[in-house]
Amino acid sequence: MRTLAARAIGLLAAAMVAAPAPIWAQRTRLTDRACSDTLGTVPARRSAASSQPLLTWRGGSVEWSEWPVQLGRRAVPVTVIAVRFDPTQLRLALDIARAGELLGPWSIDGAPPPALVAFNAGQFTDDGPWGWVVHRGREWQAPGAGALAASIVVDSSDRVHIVPPSRASEWQTGRSRGSVVEALQSYPQLLADGRLPRVLCRVGAINRGHRDIRLALGVRPDGRVVVALTRYAPVAVLPEAASRLPIGPTTLEMAEIMWRLGAIDAVMLDGGLSAQLLIRQETGVHRWPGLRSVPMAIVGIPR
């Protein structure tokens, strides 16, 4: 046993030496300072381009890439699976799992065959999706309320919006309601106009030290959608199951990941054991399954 333990320690040490360099130094200090600077006068989007990673993108209408990063003072190794697409080329819609009259379990295995991208949506309770749900123009569920809750809206012109709580009523009951084709709520909002939302930086608003698998959706200035899923990536010699361990970015680190991927507005989706992603391409299907089924997903279908 001691010999096996020694070999394992040796493999881990070698993998740590070969691990990718951190994408930022003193990450915890940087996020704390980002919160203190949130109300500055220079929008973050003006300098975001210079901070974007150099990634190799694969695919056609749905592009994706893998981005190895290290997080925090302990250099936690994580792989970010980044996806981007134009919603005018790919129809974004909810996929609601049904079992008769009841909500059923959804996983990427049940994604509709035409979907080129599929991932779990929103946040959930024991009774189903949390918050506002609109599908094909019909409201299925009334809006929820929360200082960090944002609405993801697909309008009749195929644009995707991430609507902060301060503008929620305009879309939910006001002048823009008639243009809503698909909508859901999720939390917390990570970026608003290229900045961390003011409420996200309040003391006690979030657990800043908590790490988990993360899934987030963002919108770039050009209207393209960015989706990011994280997977723990300790060492190459460990089995695939290790990638599903609930270890990943903090909320503020995820906000910076989305910002570096070019998003100016972004919101977290359900992460942890629920986080899952599917990409279909002519060359094959790429799957990052979760460990828990969900009642609702977002799918992208070619027009």
N, C-alpha and C positions, 0 to 999 in steps of 0.2 A: 504493500500500500504506500509506504514511504517513497518507493521508487517511482510509482505512478504519479504521486503528488508532485514529486520533484520535476518529472517530465512536464506535467501540466503547467507548473509555474514557469518552466523554461519557455514553453510555447507562448504563454501569455506575455512574458517579458519581451520575446522576439517580436510578437505582433504589435506591442505598444511602441517599440522602436520604429517599426515600419508604418505606423499609423499616419494619416494625413496631418499636415500642419494645421494649427487652429485658424479658423477664419477670422477670429478676433482675439485680441489679448485682453486679459483682465475683464472677462465678459460681464461678471456681476457688477463691477464698478461702472462699466459702460451703460448697462441698462438703468442703473440708478441715476446716472447723470442724464440719460435720455429722458427720464421722467421729469427731472428738474428743469430740463430745457424744452419741455413739450410746448409751452406757451410762448416760445420765441417768435420772432417776426419773420424768419426765413422758412418757408415751407420745405419739408424734408424732400419733396419730390425733385427739387432743383438740383440736389446733389446725389440722388439715388443712383443715377446712371453710372457714375464713377465707382460705386460700391457693388455693382452687380457682378456675380461670379462669372467666370468664363466657362460655360458649360457646352457640352456636345449634345445637341438636340437631335433626337431621332423621330421618325414618323412623318406623316403628311398633314392632314387637317387637324390631327391631334398630335402635338409634339410633346416629347417627354425626355427627361434626363435624370441622372442620378448624381447627387452632389454630396460627397463625404465631408462632414464637418466635425469639429470638436467643440464642445460647449462647456463653459464655466471654468472655474479654477482647476477642476479635476480633469478637464479635457475629455468629457464624456463623448465617446465616439457614436455618431449618429449618421445615417444616410437619409438625405432628403430626396424623396421622389417628387420631382417637379413636373407639372403638366401645364400646358398652355394651349389655348385654342380661341378661334374667333367665333363668338356666338351667332354671328350672321351667317356662318357657314355650317354651324352645328346647332341644331335646335335643342335647347336646354329645357328639361321638363322633370317634374317629379315622377317617381315610380313608387306607387303605394301598394304594398303587399296586402292582399286580401285573402281571407279564408272564409268564404261565404259572406256573411254580413259583418264579420269581424276582421280586424287587422291581423294579418299573418306575418310570419317571419320572413325578412328579406336578407339575402346575402348576395355577393357578387355572382354566385352560381346561378341565381335566378334573374340576372340582368337580361333584358329583352335582346334577342339576337341582333337587331340592327344597331344597337348602342355601340359606339366606338369608345366611350368612356362612361364609367359608372362608379359611384362612390356613395357611402352612407351620408344622410342629410340631417342637419339640425341636432337638437337635443331631445331627449326622450324621458318620459315618466313610465311608471308601471302600466299606465292606461294607453300609452301611445305617444305620438309626437307632442312636444311642448310648443305652445304658442301658435301663431298665425299660420294657417295652411290654406293656400289657394291653388286649385288644380284645374287647368283648362278654363280659367275665368270664373270658376265657381268657388265660393268660400266654403271650405270644409270645416274649418275650425276658427274660432274667434282669436284675436290677438292676445298675447300675454303681455305682461308689463315687467320691465326691469331696466335699471339704469345702464346696464352693459349689454342689453339685448338689441341686436340689429336685425333688420329684415333683408333677406335676399329676394329681389324682385326681378322677374323677367317681364318686360313690357311688350306691347303689341308691335313695336318696331324692332323686336329681338335684342334690345339692349338689356344688359344686366346691371342692376343697381344694388349697392349695399346701403341701406337707408338707416341712419342713426335714430335713436329714440326721439330726438328733438323734431324729426320730420316724419315720424311714423304715421301720425294722424292724416297727413296730406295724402298718403298712399292707401291707408286702411279705410278711411271713410270720406276723404275729401276729394278734391278736384282730379287727382290722378288715379282714383280707384278704378275707373272704367278702362284704363289701359293695362291693368294688371292681368297677366295671363297665368303666371306661376309665381308663388311666393311661399316663403317659410321664414321662421324666426330662428335665430341661434344666438349664442353668447359664449364668451365675451367678444365685443368688437375690438379688433386689434389695431386697425388704422382707420383714420378718418381724414381725408384730404391730405394724406401723406404724413400725418402725425399720430402719435399715441393719443387716444381720447383722454380728455382731462380726468374723467371719472376713473379710468383704469389706473391712474397714478395715485389715487387717494390711498392713504394708509389704511390697510385692512380690506381694501376692495377685492383683492385677490391674494392667494397664497403665492408669493413671489418665488419661493424656493421649491415648489412642487414640480417634479418632472414626470412626464408621461408620454405615451405615444400621442402624436398630435396630427390633426387634419384640419386644414383651413382653406378657405376660398377667398380670392381677392380679385380686384378689377384694376387693370392698368390704365394709364391715361388715354391709350388708343382704343379702349373698350374691350380689349382681349381679356379673357378670364384666365386666372392662374390658380391652380390647385396644388397644394403641397401636403404630402403624407410623410411622416417620419418613421424610421425604423431603427431600433437599437442595433449597432453594428460593432460588437465588442472585438472579435477577432475572426479571421476568415476560417479558422479551423473548427469553430463551434458550429453546432447544427443550426439548421434554418429556424427551428423553434425559438432560438435565443433572440432572433430579430423581433419576435412578438412580445418580448418581455416589456412590461409597462414602464419603460425608461426612455426619456427623450427631453425635448426642450422645456424650459419654463414658459409661462405665458408671454413674458416680455421677450424672451429669446425667439419665440415663434413670431412675434410681431416684427422683429428685425429680419428674420428669414423672409417673411412675406415682402417686406420693404425692399430687401436686396434682390428679390425676384421681380421687382418692378411694380408691385401693387401700390396704389395710393389709398385704396379702401380695402379692408379685409376683415373677416370674421372667422372665429373658430367654429368648427363643426364638432360633432361628438367624436372624441378620441378614445384613448385607452383600448379596451378589448373590442370595441365596436368598429374601430377605424379599418376601412378596407377600400381597395381601389382595383379597378379593372380597366385595361386598355386593350382594344382590339385593333390589330393592324393586318395588312396583307401578309406580312412576314410571320405572324403568329399572335398569340394572346399572352399578355403579361398580367399576372395576378399577384396581388398582395392581400391575402385573405385576412379577415378578422377572426376573433374567437367567440364572437357573440352576434346573433342575428339582430336586425333592427326592423322597425315597421315601415321605414320610408327611405328612399334614396334619390339622388339626382343622376340623371342619365343624359348623355349627349348623342343625338341621333342625326345622321346626315340629312340635309334638306333635299 
